[in-house]
Amino acid sequence: MLMNKEGQIVKELIGIKHLIDQQPKEIYHIVKFNDLVNNTENTIDSVYNFLGIPKFKHDFNNIGQFKVNDMGYDDTIVGNGLHTLTTGAISDYKEKYNAYSIIPKSIIEKYKQCNFWEEI
């Protein structure tokens, strides 16, 4: 359902393709998953540079659940466990997730005409 012509994922892919093809690169900043897990600090710094905001020293080895003022995120109203972060170190995920091993070949083949997989 998400991958049909009216599905959310397809709409987002078409939107990203339009952005890449039609808009000046100065108005967007794409973060690639592999860059995020393989070169985390530089990738996060590039986001700060793009936004023109001061850099913040993050701890990429001890990521916990989202919490502000001792109040954590609670998704029990919309379906318990749908928005739970995986905790630990980002480096633990360097080789764990490969989109091409998860997404069925039929889906990749169907949407290859978007011709921007290498861009994102």
MOPAC internal coordinates of N, CA, C and O (Angstrom, degrees):
PM7 1SCF
backbone

  N    0.0000 0     0.00 0     0.00 0    0    0    0
  C    1.4498 1     0.00 0     0.00 0    1    0    0
  C    1.5338 1   110.74 1     0.00 0    2    1    0
  O    1.2310 1   120.07 1   138.31 1    3    2    1
  N    1.3436 1   117.47 1   -41.69 1    3    2    1
  C    1.4595 1   119.95 1   179.46 1    5    3    2
  C    1.5212 1   112.32 1   -66.81 1    6    5    3
  O    1.2310 1   120.27 1   152.35 1    7    6    5
  N    1.3343 1   117.09 1   -27.65 1    7    6    5
  C    1.4630 1   120.67 1  -175.69 1    9    7    6
  C    1.5233 1   113.11 1   -95.42 1   10    9    7
  O    1.2310 1   119.12 1   179.07 1   11   10    9
  N    1.3531 1   119.29 1    -0.93 1   11   10    9
  C    1.4603 1   117.94 1   177.71 1   13   11   10
  C    1.5287 1   110.08 1   -73.31 1   14   13   11
  O    1.2310 1   120.50 1    -6.62 1   15   14   13
  N    1.3225 1   116.65 1   173.38 1   15   14   13
  C    1.4622 1   121.82 1  -172.11 1   17   15   14
  C    1.5368 1   112.85 1   -56.16 1   18   17   15
  O    1.2310 1   120.56 1   148.15 1   19   18   17
  N    1.3036 1   116.53 1   -31.85 1   19   18   17
  C    1.4703 1   120.75 1  -179.80 1   21   19   18
  C    1.5268 1   112.42 1   -98.76 1   22   21   19
  O    1.2310 1   120.26 1  -177.41 1   23   22   21
  N    1.3065 1   117.10 1     2.59 1   23   22   21
  C    1.4601 1   121.62 1  -176.17 1   25   23   22
  C    1.5194 1   113.04 1   -71.15 1   26   25   23
  O    1.2310 1   121.01 1   -25.12 1   27   26   25
  N    1.3100 1   115.67 1   154.88 1   27   26   25
  C    1.4612 1   122.48 1  -176.25 1   29   27   26
  C    1.5254 1   112.77 1   -61.18 1   30   29   27
  O    1.2310 1   120.06 1   138.49 1   31   30   29
  N    1.3255 1   117.48 1   -41.51 1   31   30   29
  C    1.4614 1   120.32 1  -177.78 1   33   31   30
  C    1.5224 1   110.22 1   -64.59 1   34   33   31
  O    1.2310 1   120.34 1   135.71 1   35   34   33
  N    1.3205 1   116.96 1   -44.29 1   35   34   33
  C    1.4677 1   120.41 1   179.22 1   37   35   34
  C    1.5261 1   110.20 1   -62.23 1   38   37   35
  O    1.2310 1   119.90 1   136.69 1   39   38   37
  N    1.3079 1   117.79 1   -43.31 1   39   38   37
  C    1.4691 1   121.05 1   178.47 1   41   39   38
  C    1.5316 1   110.51 1   -60.33 1   42   41   39
  O    1.2310 1   120.42 1   139.26 1   43   42   41
  N    1.3102 1   116.81 1   -40.74 1   43   42   41
  C    1.4654 1   120.03 1   179.05 1   45   43   42
  C    1.5246 1   111.23 1   -68.03 1   46   45   43
  O    1.2310 1   119.90 1   138.98 1   47   46   45
  N    1.3324 1   117.80 1   -41.02 1   47   46   45
  C    1.4646 1   120.58 1   177.08 1   49   47   46
  C    1.5269 1   110.93 1   -61.85 1   50   49   47
  O    1.2310 1   120.47 1   137.24 1   51   50   49
  N    1.3121 1   116.70 1   -42.76 1   51   50   49
  C    1.4676 1   120.80 1   178.74 1   53   51   50
  C    1.5223 1   109.81 1   -64.53 1   54   53   51
  O    1.2310 1   120.19 1   140.06 1   55   54   53
  N    1.3238 1   117.23 1   -39.94 1   55   54   53
  C    1.4647 1   121.20 1   177.73 1   57   55   54
  C    1.5203 1   112.07 1   -63.43 1   58   57   55
  O    1.2310 1   120.30 1   137.69 1   59   58   57
  N    1.3187 1   117.02 1   -42.31 1   59   58   57
  C    1.4662 1   121.21 1   178.50 1   61   59   58
  C    1.5270 1   109.58 1   -65.50 1   62   61   59
  O    1.2310 1   120.49 1   136.33 1   63   62   61
  N    1.3276 1   116.67 1   -43.67 1   63   62   61
  C    1.4657 1   120.95 1   178.69 1   65   63   62
  C    1.5269 1   110.15 1   -59.17 1   66   65   63
  O    1.2310 1   120.15 1   135.65 1   67   66   65
  N    1.3205 1   117.32 1   -44.35 1   67   66   65
  C    1.4655 1   121.42 1   178.81 1   69   67   66
  C    1.5294 1   110.16 1   -62.33 1   70   69   67
  O    1.2310 1   120.38 1   136.06 1   71   70   69
  N    1.3079 1   116.87 1   -43.94 1   71   70   69
  C    1.4600 1   121.18 1   179.16 1   73   71   70
  C    1.5297 1   110.74 1   -57.93 1   74   73   71
  O    1.2310 1   120.60 1   131.07 1   75   74   73
  N    1.3199 1   116.45 1   -48.93 1   75   74   73
  C    1.4636 1   121.08 1  -178.71 1   77   75   74
  C    1.5236 1   111.16 1   -63.87 1   78   77   75
  O    1.2310 1   120.61 1   137.69 1   79   78   77
  N    1.3300 1   116.44 1   -42.31 1   79   78   77
  C    1.4650 1   120.59 1  -175.55 1   81   79   78
  C    1.5232 1   114.20 1   -77.88 1   82   81   79
  O    1.2310 1   119.99 1   148.60 1   83   82   81
  N    1.3324 1   117.62 1   -31.40 1   83   82   81
  C    1.4620 1   120.18 1  -167.43 1   85   83   82
  C    1.5248 1   115.74 1  -114.33 1   86   85   83
  O    1.2310 1   119.81 1   163.35 1   87   86   85
  N    1.2934 1   117.96 1   -16.65 1   87   86   85
  C    1.4556 1   119.45 1  -173.10 1   89   87   86
  C    1.5262 1   111.02 1  -110.28 1   90   89   87
  O    1.2310 1   120.68 1   -31.39 1   91   90   89
  N    1.3344 1   116.30 1   148.61 1   91   90   89
  C    1.4684 1   118.39 1   177.23 1   93   91   90
  C    1.5232 1   110.85 1   -65.24 1   94   93   91
  O    1.2310 1   120.43 1   -38.66 1   95   94   93
  N    1.3226 1   116.78 1   141.34 1   95   94   93
  C    1.4697 1   122.05 1  -176.83 1   97   95   94
  C    1.5347 1   112.53 1   -60.33 1   98   97   95
  O    1.2310 1   120.24 1   160.93 1   99   98   97
  N    1.3133 1   117.16 1   -19.07 1   99   98   97
  C    1.4626 1   119.89 1  -178.66 1  101   99   98
  C    1.5281 1   112.88 1   -69.73 1  102  101   99
  O    1.2310 1   119.79 1   164.03 1  103  102  101
  N    1.3514 1   118.01 1   -15.97 1  103  102  101
  C    1.4646 1   118.90 1  -176.21 1  105  103  102
  C    1.5227 1   113.92 1   -98.23 1  106  105  103
  O    1.2310 1   120.07 1   176.91 1  107  106  105
  N    1.3339 1   117.48 1    -3.09 1  107  106  105
  C    1.4608 1   119.04 1   178.04 1  109  107  106
  C    1.5302 1   110.53 1  -141.17 1  110  109  107
  O    1.2310 1   121.61 1   -20.58 1  111  110  109
  N    1.3102 1   114.53 1   159.42 1  111  110  109
  C    1.4600 1   121.36 1   178.87 1  113  111  110
  C    1.5262 1   107.12 1  -139.33 1  114  113  111
  O    1.2310 1   120.38 1   -67.02 1  115  114  113
  N    1.3037 1   116.87 1   112.98 1  115  114  113
  C    1.4674 1   121.10 1  -178.89 1  117  115  114
  C    1.5230 1   109.01 1   -93.25 1  118  117  115
  O    1.2310 1   121.05 1   -48.28 1  119  118  117
  N    1.3262 1   115.59 1   131.72 1  119  118  117
  C    1.4611 1   121.89 1   175.88 1  121  119  118
  C    1.5190 1   107.21 1  -109.33 1  122  121  119
  O    1.2310 1   121.08 1   -60.73 1  123  122  121
  N    1.3097 1   115.54 1   119.27 1  123  122  121
  C    1.4602 1   121.20 1   178.86 1  125  123  122
  C    1.5282 1   109.09 1   -86.19 1  126  125  123
  O    1.2310 1   121.09 1   -41.67 1  127  126  125
  N    1.3246 1   115.52 1   138.33 1  127  126  125
  C    1.4564 1   120.82 1  -179.28 1  129  127  126
  C    1.5197 1   111.38 1   -54.34 1  130  129  127
  O    1.2310 1   120.34 1   132.35 1  131  130  129
  N    1.3372 1   116.95 1   -47.65 1  131  130  129
  C    1.4653 1   119.67 1  -177.89 1  133  131  130
  C    1.5206 1   111.77 1   -61.81 1  134  133  131
  O    1.2310 1   119.98 1   142.81 1  135  134  133
  N    1.3285 1   117.64 1   -37.19 1  135  134  133
  C    1.4674 1   120.12 1   176.29 1  137  135  134
  C    1.5261 1   110.56 1   -65.43 1  138  137  135
  O    1.2310 1   121.14 1   140.83 1  139  138  137
  N    1.3277 1   115.43 1   -39.17 1  139  138  137
  C    1.4621 1   119.81 1  -178.81 1  141  139  138
  C    1.5247 1   111.52 1   -63.39 1  142  141  139
  O    1.2310 1   119.80 1   138.04 1  143  142  141
  N    1.3115 1   117.99 1   -41.96 1  143  142  141
  C    1.4681 1   119.24 1  -177.76 1  145  143  142
  C    1.5215 1   113.01 1   -87.08 1  146  145  143
  O    1.2310 1   119.67 1   153.91 1  147  146  145
  N    1.3318 1   118.23 1   -26.09 1  147  146  145
  C    1.4654 1   120.31 1  -177.24 1  149  147  146
  C    1.5251 1   113.57 1   -94.02 1  150  149  147
  O    1.2310 1   120.12 1   157.01 1  151  150  149
  N    1.3076 1   117.38 1   -22.99 1  151  150  149
  C    1.4576 1   122.14 1  -178.03 1  153  151  150
  C    1.5341 1   107.74 1  -143.72 1  154  153  151
  O    1.2310 1   121.51 1  -123.42 1  155  154  153
  N    1.3082 1   114.72 1    56.58 1  155  154  153
  C    1.4626 1   122.65 1  -168.39 1  157  155  154
  C    1.5224 1   113.52 1   -56.69 1  158  157  155
  O    1.2310 1   120.26 1   125.94 1  159  158  157
  N    1.3175 1   117.10 1   -54.06 1  159  158  157
  C    1.4651 1   119.65 1  -173.74 1  161  159  158
  C    1.5333 1   111.54 1   -61.44 1  162  161  159
  O    1.2310 1   119.97 1   134.46 1  163  162  161
  N    1.3247 1   117.66 1   -45.54 1  163  162  161
  C    1.4658 1   120.15 1   179.31 1  165  163  162
  C    1.5269 1   111.65 1   -65.00 1  166  165  163
  O    1.2310 1   120.51 1   143.24 1  167  166  165
  N    1.3318 1   116.64 1   -36.76 1  167  166  165
  C    1.4633 1   120.18 1   179.56 1  169  167  166
  C    1.5225 1   110.64 1   -66.61 1  170  169  167
  O    1.2310 1   120.16 1   136.15 1  171  170  169
  N    1.3186 1   117.31 1   -43.85 1  171  170  169
  C    1.4689 1   120.80 1   177.85 1  173  171  170
  C    1.5293 1   109.68 1   -65.44 1  174  173  171
  O    1.2310 1   120.01 1   139.03 1  175  174  173
  N    1.3295 1   117.59 1   -40.97 1  175  174  173
  C    1.4732 1   120.56 1   177.07 1  177  175  174
  C    1.5233 1   110.88 1   -60.23 1  178  177  175
  O    1.2310 1   120.17 1   143.17 1  179  178  177
  N    1.3452 1   117.29 1   -36.83 1  179  178  177
  C    1.4671 1   119.77 1   179.13 1  181  179  178
  C    1.5249 1   111.52 1   -65.38 1  182  181  179
  O    1.2310 1   120.16 1   148.49 1  183  182  181
  N    1.3276 1   117.30 1   -31.51 1  183  182  181
  C    1.4707 1   121.09 1   176.38 1  185  183  182
  C    1.5298 1   109.31 1   -68.34 1  186  185  183
  O    1.2310 1   120.60 1   134.47 1  187  186  185
  N    1.3307 1   116.46 1   -45.53 1  187  186  185
  C    1.4721 1   119.79 1   177.29 1  189  187  186
  C    1.5246 1   110.63 1   -59.74 1  190  189  187
  O    1.2310 1   120.17 1   137.40 1  191  190  189
  N    1.3359 1   117.29 1   -42.60 1  191  190  189
  C    1.4616 1   120.91 1   178.48 1  193  191  190
  C    1.5216 1   110.82 1   -62.42 1  194  193  191
  O    1.2310 1   120.28 1   136.11 1  195  194  193
  N    1.3227 1   117.08 1   -43.89 1  195  194  193
  C    1.4671 1   121.02 1   179.65 1  197  195  194
  C    1.5313 1   110.65 1   -60.98 1  198  197  195
  O    1.2310 1   120.82 1   137.40 1  199  198  197
  N    1.3169 1   116.03 1   -42.60 1  199  198  197
  C    1.4699 1   120.16 1  -178.57 1  201  199  198
  C    1.5258 1   112.98 1   -78.90 1  202  201  199
  O    1.2310 1   120.58 1   166.91 1  203  202  201
  N    1.3346 1   116.50 1   -13.09 1  203  202  201
  C    1.4565 1   120.54 1  -179.88 1  205  203  202
  C    1.5179 1   112.84 1    68.37 1  206  205  203
  O    1.2310 1   121.10 1  -142.81 1  207  206  205
  N    1.3207 1   115.50 1    37.19 1  207  206  205
  C    1.4684 1   119.90 1  -179.99 1  209  207  206
  C    1.5307 1   109.01 1  -119.53 1  210  209  207
  O    1.2310 1   120.46 1   -22.80 1  211  210  209
  N    1.3346 1   116.73 1   157.20 1  211  210  209
  C    1.4676 1   119.65 1  -179.65 1  213  211  210
  C    1.5308 1   111.38 1   -62.11 1  214  213  211
  O    1.2310 1   120.97 1   -35.15 1  215  214  213
  N    1.3165 1   115.74 1   144.85 1  215  214  213
  C    1.4617 1   120.88 1   178.64 1  217  215  214
  C    1.5203 1   109.79 1   -73.62 1  218  217  215
  O    1.2310 1   121.36 1   -27.24 1  219  218  217
  N    1.3041 1   115.00 1   152.76 1  219  218  217
  C    1.4525 1   123.12 1   179.79 1  221  219  218
  C    1.5196 1   107.22 1  -123.89 1  222  221  219
  O    1.2310 1   120.16 1   -43.28 1  223  222  221
  N    1.3015 1   117.30 1   136.72 1  223  222  221
  C    1.4664 1   121.57 1   179.52 1  225  223  222
  C    1.5325 1   108.63 1   -81.57 1  226  225  223
  O    1.2310 1   120.71 1   -70.67 1  227  226  225
  N    1.3165 1   116.24 1   109.33 1  227  226  225
  C    1.4633 1   122.06 1  -178.63 1  229  227  226
  C    1.5236 1   110.51 1   -95.99 1  230  229  227
  O    1.2310 1   121.35 1   -23.91 1  231  230  229
  N    1.3078 1   115.03 1   156.09 1  231  230  229
  C    1.4579 1   121.81 1   171.79 1  233  231  230
  C    1.5261 1   106.97 1  -102.76 1  234  233  231
  O    1.2310 1   120.08 1   -80.14 1  235  234  233
  N    1.3298 1   117.45 1    99.86 1  235  234  233
  C    1.4524 1   121.78 1  -177.21 1  237  235  234
  C    1.5228 1   112.73 1   -84.28 1  238  237  235
  O    1.2310 1   120.17 1  -177.84 1  239  238  237
  N    1.3214 1   117.27 1     2.16 1  239  238  237
  C    1.4553 1   121.37 1  -178.27 1  241  239  238
  C    1.5194 1   113.30 1  -105.72 1  242  241  239
  O    1.2310 1   120.44 1   174.72 1  243  242  241
  N    1.3186 1   116.77 1    -5.28 1  243  242  241
  C    1.4610 1   119.73 1  -175.88 1  245  243  242
  C    1.5243 1   109.11 1  -142.01 1  246  245  243
  O    1.2310 1   120.51 1  -113.80 1  247  246  245
  N    1.3176 1   116.63 1    66.20 1  247  246  245
  C    1.4623 1   121.04 1  -178.57 1  249  247  246
  C    1.5182 1   108.66 1   -87.60 1  250  249  247
  O    1.2310 1   120.97 1   -50.48 1  251  250  249
  N    1.3254 1   115.74 1   129.52 1  251  250  249
  C    1.4564 1   121.22 1   179.83 1  253  251  250
  C    1.5105 1   111.05 1  -118.13 1  254  253  251
  O    1.2310 1   121.04 1     0.11 1  255  254  253
  N    1.3108 1   115.62 1  -179.89 1  255  254  253
  C    1.4570 1   120.71 1   176.91 1  257  255  254
  C    1.5245 1   109.95 1   -65.22 1  258  257  255
  O    1.2310 1   120.70 1   -30.48 1  259  258  257
  N    1.3236 1   116.27 1   149.52 1  259  258  257
  C    1.4613 1   121.87 1  -179.83 1  261  259  258
  C    1.5181 1   110.22 1   -61.37 1  262  261  259
  O    1.2310 1   121.27 1   -49.81 1  263  262  261
  N    1.3320 1   115.17 1   130.19 1  263  262  261
  C    1.4610 1   120.42 1  -179.76 1  265  263  262
  C    1.5213 1   108.87 1  -154.44 1  266  265  263
  O    1.2310 1   120.44 1   -46.23 1  267  266  265
  N    1.3300 1   116.76 1   133.77 1  267  266  265
  C    1.4592 1   122.65 1   175.96 1  269  267  266
  C    1.5219 1   107.29 1  -132.76 1  270  269  267
  O    1.2310 1   120.47 1   -49.25 1  271  270  269
  N    1.3203 1   116.70 1   130.75 1  271  270  269
  C    1.4693 1   121.54 1  -178.88 1  273  271  270
  C    1.5271 1   111.56 1    50.52 1  274  273  271
  O    1.2310 1   121.20 1  -135.86 1  275  274  273
  N    1.3263 1   115.31 1    44.14 1  275  274  273
  C    1.4665 1   123.00 1   179.75 1  277  275  274
  C    1.5271 1   114.22 1    61.53 1  278  277  275
  O    1.2310 1   120.43 1  -162.34 1  279  278  277
  N    1.3423 1   116.77 1    17.66 1  279  278  277
  C    1.4588 1   119.87 1   176.01 1  281  279  278
  C    1.5307 1   107.91 1  -113.27 1  282  281  279
  O    1.2310 1   120.84 1   -58.06 1  283  282  281
  N    1.3330 1   116.00 1   121.94 1  283  282  281
  C    1.4619 1   121.32 1  -178.60 1  285  283  282
  C    1.5112 1   111.65 1   -97.56 1  286  285  283
  O    1.2310 1   121.15 1   -14.21 1  287  286  285
  N    1.3156 1   115.40 1   165.79 1  287  286  285
  C    1.4569 1   121.94 1   178.52 1  289  287  286
  C    1.5155 1   109.62 1   -72.65 1  290  289  287
  O    1.2310 1   120.47 1   -43.73 1  291  290  289
  N    1.3281 1   116.72 1   136.27 1  291  290  289
  C    1.4558 1   122.04 1  -179.32 1  293  291  290
  C    1.5276 1   108.60 1  -126.80 1  294  293  291
  O    1.2310 1   120.24 1   -68.19 1  295  294  293
  N    1.3288 1   117.16 1   111.81 1  295  294  293
  C    1.4557 1   119.91 1  -178.23 1  297  295  294
  C    1.5323 1   112.66 1  -106.17 1  298  297  295
  O    1.2310 1   120.13 1  -158.77 1  299  298  297
  N    1.3259 1   117.36 1    21.23 1  299  298  297
  C    1.4621 1   119.71 1  -178.57 1  301  299  298
  C    1.5293 1   112.04 1   -63.80 1  302  301  299
  O    1.2310 1   119.89 1   155.13 1  303  302  301
  N    1.3232 1   117.82 1   -24.87 1  303  302  301
  C    1.4689 1   121.13 1   179.63 1  305  303  302
  C    1.5264 1   110.74 1   -69.37 1  306  305  303
  O    1.2310 1   119.95 1   143.23 1  307  306  305
  N    1.3310 1   117.70 1   -36.77 1  307  306  305
  C    1.4662 1   121.09 1  -175.78 1  309  307  306
  C    1.5252 1   113.01 1  -101.75 1  310  309  307
  O    1.2310 1   119.38 1  -179.25 1  311  310  309
  N    1.2787 1   118.79 1     0.75 1  311  310  309
  C    1.4691 1   121.21 1  -179.48 1  313  311  310
  C    1.5030 1   110.44 1   126.02 1  314  313  311
  O    1.2310 1   120.65 1   -80.15 1  315  314  313
  N    1.2760 1   116.36 1    99.85 1  315  314  313
  C    1.4594 1   122.58 1  -174.28 1  317  315  314
  C    1.5219 1   112.36 1   -52.07 1  318  317  315
  O    1.2310 1   120.70 1   -50.02 1  319  318  317
  N    1.3356 1   116.26 1   129.98 1  319  318  317
  C    1.4460 1   121.80 1   174.43 1  321  319  318
  C    1.5224 1   115.22 1    90.49 1  322  321  319
  O    1.2310 1   119.47 1  -179.55 1  323  322  321
  N    1.3225 1   118.62 1     0.45 1  323  322  321
  C    1.4636 1   120.71 1  -177.93 1  325  323  322
  C    1.5215 1   113.05 1   -74.13 1  326  325  323
  O    1.2310 1   119.93 1   155.46 1  327  326  325
  N    1.3182 1   117.73 1   -24.54 1  327  326  325
  C    1.4557 1   121.37 1  -174.69 1  329  327  326
  C    1.5203 1   112.64 1  -124.61 1  330  329  327
  O    1.2310 1   120.23 1  -150.78 1  331  330  329
  N    1.3007 1   117.17 1    29.22 1  331  330  329
  C    1.4542 1   121.45 1  -178.85 1  333  331  330
  C    1.5271 1   109.67 1   -82.70 1  334  333  331
  O    1.2310 1   120.90 1   -51.35 1  335  334  333
  N    1.3149 1   115.88 1   128.65 1  335  334  333
  C    1.4571 1   120.53 1   177.05 1  337  335  334
  C    1.5157 1   110.70 1   -76.92 1  338  337  335
  O    1.2310 1   121.58 1   -32.46 1  339  338  337
  N    1.3132 1   114.58 1   147.54 1  339  338  337
  C    1.4529 1   119.54 1   170.03 1  341  339  338
  C    1.5201 1   106.38 1   -84.00 1  342  341  339
  O    1.2310 1   120.34 1   -54.36 1  343  342  341
  N    1.3021 1   116.95 1   125.64 1  343  342  341
  C    1.4598 1   120.73 1  -175.13 1  345  343  342
  C    1.5223 1   110.69 1   -93.00 1  346  345  343
  O    1.2310 1   121.14 1   -10.12 1  347  346  345
  N    1.3077 1   115.42 1   169.88 1  347  346  345
  C    1.4601 1   121.55 1   178.80 1  349  347  346
  C    1.5107 1   110.90 1   113.89 1  350  349  347
  O    1.2310 1   120.58 1    31.90 1  351  350  349
  N    1.3159 1   116.50 1  -148.10 1  351  350  349
  C    1.4598 1   122.04 1  -176.58 1  353  351  350
  C    1.5264 1   110.65 1  -101.00 1  354  353  351
  O    1.2310 1   120.75 1   -39.33 1  355  354  353
  N    1.3197 1   116.17 1   140.67 1  355  354  353
  C    1.4576 1   120.43 1   176.80 1  357  355  354
  C    1.5199 1   110.40 1   -59.47 1  358  357  355
  O    1.2310 1   120.50 1   143.43 1  359  358  357
  N    1.3193 1   116.65 1   -36.57 1  359  358  357
  C    1.4645 1   120.19 1  -178.00 1  361  359  358
  C    1.5310 1   112.55 1   -59.72 1  362  361  359
  O    1.2310 1   120.01 1   160.24 1  363  362  361
  N    1.3360 1   117.59 1   -19.76 1  363  362  361
  C    1.4619 1   121.09 1   178.35 1  365  363  362
  C    1.5266 1   111.92 1   -66.94 1  366  365  363
  O    1.2310 1   119.99 1   165.02 1  367  366  365
  N    1.3288 1   117.63 1   -14.98 1  367  366  365
  C    1.4602 1   121.72 1  -173.86 1  369  367  366
  C    1.5171 1   113.45 1  -107.96 1  370  369  367
  O    1.2310 1   120.16 1  -170.91 1  371  370  369
  N    1.3224 1   117.29 1     9.09 1  371  370  369
  C    1.4673 1   121.05 1  -176.92 1  373  371  370
  C    1.5201 1   112.45 1   -55.11 1  374  373  371
  O    1.2310 1   119.81 1   135.58 1  375  374  373
  N    1.2919 1   117.97 1   -44.42 1  375  374  373
  C    1.4575 1   120.54 1  -177.16 1  377  375  374
  C    1.5247 1   112.25 1  -113.32 1  378  377  375
  O    1.2310 1   119.93 1  -178.64 1  379  378  377
  N    1.3142 1   117.73 1     1.36 1  379  378  377
  C    1.4541 1   120.24 1  -173.06 1  381  379  378
  C    1.5241 1   112.93 1   -73.51 1  382  381  379
  O    1.2310 1   120.04 1   141.82 1  383  382  381
  N    1.3355 1   117.53 1   -38.18 1  383  382  381
  C    1.4493 1   121.11 1  -174.95 1  385  383  382
  C    1.5194 1   110.70 1  -117.29 1  386  385  383
  O    1.2310 1   120.69 1   -55.86 1  387  386  385
  N    1.3107 1   116.28 1   124.14 1  387  386  385
  C    1.4515 1   123.14 1   175.21 1  389  387  386
  C    1.5193 1   105.98 1  -130.20 1  390  389  387
  O    1.2310 1   120.52 1   -68.26 1  391  390  389
  N    1.3294 1   116.61 1   111.74 1  391  390  389
  C    1.4636 1   121.21 1  -174.99 1  393  391  390
  C    1.5207 1   111.91 1   -52.94 1  394  393  391
  O    1.2310 1   120.41 1   139.99 1  395  394  393
  N    1.3316 1   116.82 1   -40.01 1  395  394  393
  C    1.4588 1   120.05 1  -176.77 1  397  395  394
  C    1.5230 1   112.72 1   -70.44 1  398  397  395
  O    1.2310 1   119.72 1   161.87 1  399  398  397
  N    1.3275 1   118.13 1   -18.13 1  399  398  397
  C    1.4589 1   119.75 1   175.98 1  401  399  398
  C    1.5304 1   111.07 1   -90.44 1  402  401  399
  O    1.2310 1   120.38 1   165.17 1  403  402  401
  N    1.3352 1   116.87 1   -14.83 1  403  402  401
  C    1.4629 1   121.29 1  -178.90 1  405  403  402
  C    1.5255 1   111.49 1   -98.23 1  406  405  403
  O    1.2310 1   120.36 1   136.86 1  407  406  405
  N    1.3360 1   116.92 1   -43.14 1  407  406  405
  C    1.4613 1   121.82 1  -178.08 1  409  407  406
  C    1.5270 1   108.64 1   -76.26 1  410  409  407
  O    1.2310 1   120.12 1   -50.51 1  411  410  409
  N    1.3203 1   117.37 1   129.49 1  411  410  409
  C    1.4697 1   119.53 1   179.78 1  413  411  410
  C    1.5337 1   111.26 1   -59.57 1  414  413  411
  O    1.2310 1   120.88 1   -36.21 1  415  414  413
  N    1.3333 1   115.92 1   143.79 1  415  414  413
  C    1.4708 1   121.05 1   179.61 1  417  415  414
  C    1.5230 1   111.54 1   -56.76 1  418  417  415
  O    1.2310 1   120.09 1   146.52 1  419  418  417
  N    1.3279 1   117.43 1   -33.48 1  419  418  417
  C    1.4705 1   120.55 1  -179.91 1  421  419  418
  C    1.5303 1   111.30 1   -63.40 1  422  421  419
  O    1.2310 1   119.98 1   144.92 1  423  422  421
  N    1.3259 1   117.63 1   -35.08 1  423  422  421
  C    1.4679 1   121.46 1   178.61 1  425  423  422
  C    1.5221 1   109.66 1   -71.53 1  426  425  423
  O    1.2310 1   120.37 1   135.07 1  427  426  425
  N    1.3224 1   116.89 1   -44.93 1  427  426  425
  C    1.4695 1   120.52 1   178.79 1  429  427  426
  C    1.5225 1   109.65 1   -60.35 1  430  429  427
  O    1.2310 1   120.54 1   136.15 1  431  430  429
  N    1.3231 1   116.58 1   -43.85 1  431  430  429
  C    1.4676 1   121.09 1   179.72 1  433  431  430
  C    1.5361 1   110.82 1   -63.66 1  434  433  431
  O    1.2310 1   120.79 1   136.45 1  435  434  433
  N    1.3112 1   116.10 1   -43.55 1  435  434  433
  C    1.4708 1   120.99 1  -177.44 1  437  435  434
  C    1.5211 1   111.66 1   -61.44 1  438  437  435
  O    1.2310 1   119.84 1   143.54 1  439  438  437
  N    1.3329 1   117.92 1   -36.46 1  439  438  437
  C    1.4643 1   121.28 1  -174.26 1  441  439  438
  C    1.5186 1   113.47 1  -107.61 1  442  441  439
  O    1.2310 1   120.38 1  -166.94 1  443  442  441
  N    1.3390 1   116.89 1    13.06 1  443  442  441
  C    1.4628 1   118.69 1  -179.66 1  445  443  442
  C    1.5234 1   112.19 1   -64.92 1  446  445  443
  O    1.2310 1   119.68 1   158.41 1  447  446  445
  N    1.3344 1   118.22 1   -21.59 1  447  446  445
  C    1.4579 1   120.62 1   178.60 1  449  447  446
  C    1.5250 1   111.65 1   -64.17 1  450  449  447
  O    1.2310 1   119.92 1   162.25 1  451  450  449
  N    1.3074 1   117.76 1   -17.75 1  451  450  449
  C    1.4722 1   119.78 1   175.31 1  453  451  450
  C    1.5186 1   109.97 1   -61.88 1  454  453  451
  O    1.2310 1   120.82 1   150.60 1  455  454  453
  N    1.3384 1   116.03 1   -29.40 1  455  454  453
  C    1.4622 1   123.06 1   171.80 1  457  455  454
  C    1.5303 1   113.76 1    52.49 1  458  457  455
  O    1.2310 1   120.46 1  -138.83 1  459  458  457
  N    1.3036 1   116.72 1    41.17 1  459  458  457
  C    1.4684 1   118.93 1   176.60 1  461  459  458
  C    1.5107 1   111.61 1  -135.37 1  462  461  459
  O    1.2310 1   119.49 1  -169.66 1  463  462  461
  N    1.3248 1   118.58 1    10.34 1  463  462  461
  C    1.4594 1   121.58 1  -177.97 1  465  463  462
  C    1.5192 1   111.37 1   -53.97 1  466  465  463
  O    1.2310 1   120.24 1   138.12 1  467  466  465
  N    1.3389 1   117.15 1   -41.88 1  467  466  465
  C    1.4556 1   119.00 1  -178.68 1  469  467  466
  C    1.5203 1   111.85 1   -70.35 1  470  469  467
  O    1.2310 1   119.93 1   158.05 1  471  470  469
  N    1.3440 1   117.74 1   -21.95 1  471  470  469
  C    1.4652 1   120.97 1   179.81 1  473  471  470
  C    1.5167 1   111.34 1   -74.18 1  474  473  471
  O    1.2310 1   120.70 1   145.79 1  475  474  473
  N    1.3302 1   116.27 1   -34.21 1  475  474  473
  C    1.4569 1   119.30 1  -176.83 1  477  475  474
  C    1.5029 1   109.61 1  -112.26 1  478  477  475
  O    1.2310 1   120.10 1   180.00 1  479  478  477

